[in-house]
Amino acid sequence: MQTPSQRARPRPSARRFTVAVGVSVVVAMVVLLATTTGRGPHALACAGQCRPPYQLQVLFKPGTTANVAGREARRCRQRPEVDRVGPARKGVGGLEVVTFYTRDLGRGPKTGGLLSCLARQPQVAGTGWPG
């Protein structure tokens, strides 16, 4: 018969299993943190647009021609956050798309002027940073 101290102590194989699981969890957490904090590879965290120039796609309403799309895009290209503007091209569903290359990503004070300018253009259907 076993004494209480012998019953409380886990078997050596159970201890090895617990240590192996613990180490695996720690390794997984380190990898996760390294890929999402910017201190390591972060292609997944930044969704493909990791540094400037960022691509802001401007989608135009159905029936808008490439000339009209280009003209409306030119009205907003002088904004300080814009590096350059690509040509109008056919996008999904045959709609015209113009790509703005910007220094900043996302909606905020640095891109607010550009987004407001684009929103005022009558043929613009929407804007967004893909990725």
Secondary structure, DSSP 8 states (H G I E B T S, - for coil): ---HHHHHS--HHHHHHHHHHHHHHHHHHHHHHHHHSSSS--HHHHTT--SSSEEEEEEE-TT--HHHHHHHHHTTTTSTTEEEE---EE-GGG-EEEEEEESS-SSSTTTHHHHHHHHHSTTEEEEE---
